[in-house]
Amino acid sequence: MIDSRFYHSHGPLSLKRISTLSDAELILPREKKLHEESLITGLASLEEATSSDLTMLHNLKYKEIFTKSKAGACFISPDMIPFAPSSMALLVTPKPHRAYALAASTFYPEPEGYFVQMPHPIHPSVEIGENVTIEYGVIIKEHAKIGKNTRIGANSVIGAGVIIGEGCTIAASVTISHALIGNHVTIFPGARLGQAGFGFVMDELGHIPVPQLGRVIIEDYVEIGANTTIDRGSLRDTIIGQGSRLDNLVMIGHNVVIGKGCVLVAQVGIAGSTTLGNYVIAAGQAGISGHLKIGNRVKIAAQGGVTKDIKDGDTVGGTPAVPLQDYLRQSIMLSKITKDYQKKKEK
């Protein structure tokens, strides 16, 4: 659910108004007494939505979740109407993601005065625990909380409402916003946590930004390397599991969930809404596409390009990624074919 610590809703909005502003056809549910003026109070993912929430379905991978969703209203494409729960109001449009972006921007418009002149670098509402070290140039915004025995390096910026646990080390020039940080977390210089994800709808009339309304959750004993970036979720949270290690220059997209004890080596990139199980290892420059499920104890070789789900315990390599032994055989065969061709050419 959307955290009021970070986001202020301009709702509720009526179904009729949502339909009008998003240019979607409103179909009222068969088994529930809703009408055009019924109010929707917030936004939520298909899994988390309640009867007062608005959600969307724009990826067929989530069709099964959609059929079981408890949402009060949902943006869908016309072909999904037969699969809708009987209690759900439908907002039907050929472009459900675009319609959602317009509605979400009405519920949660860009806040005015995001950049403000601060008379003091640490806001008086900030809660600071015992034995905290704060170096020169640090800025901590309103209602943030810093746990005891935490150290914050020079020129770091801690955003409004951020919670940092006990015994953490935040190195120099780190920025953290829209985030909850556990205990004994280490963040190396220049890391960026909680900025808006790369979320927009491509449109011939101009790309439409999708409000990024989730958080970043960093569990206990995580290490985050220098200049690594972790985007906050769009509706769900971006989560880094307990004890995971992220090397320098790792990029984590919005809504990504990383399990316990994972190791991501330098320049790994994970696209939005992908889930990694526990103890996954991704070697340098591996790339993982969005909306995938990577099982427990999976290993991905360096520069591997993952485009499909991977089951527990598999080891893969190459682009597109295949079982590692297959990739090695393919590489040997390609090398042999190239050498044979070169020999024939020289004759």
Secondary structure, 3 states (H helix, E strand, C coil): CCCCCCCCCCCCEEHHHHHHHHCCEEECCCCCCCCCCCEECEECCCCCCCCCEEEECCCHHHHHHHHCCCCCEEEECHHHHHHCCCCCEEEECCCHHHHHHHHHHHHCCCCCCCCCCCCCCECCCCEECCCCEECCCCEECCCCEECCCCEECCCCEECCCCEECCCCEECCCCEECCEEECCCCEECCCCEECCCCCCEECCCCCCEECCCCCCEEECCCCEECCCCEECCCCCCCEEECCCCEECCCCEECCCCEECCCCEECCCCEECCCCEECCCCEECCCCEECCCCEECCCCEECCCCEECCCECCCCEEECCCCEEHHHHHHHHHHHHHHHHHHHHHHHC
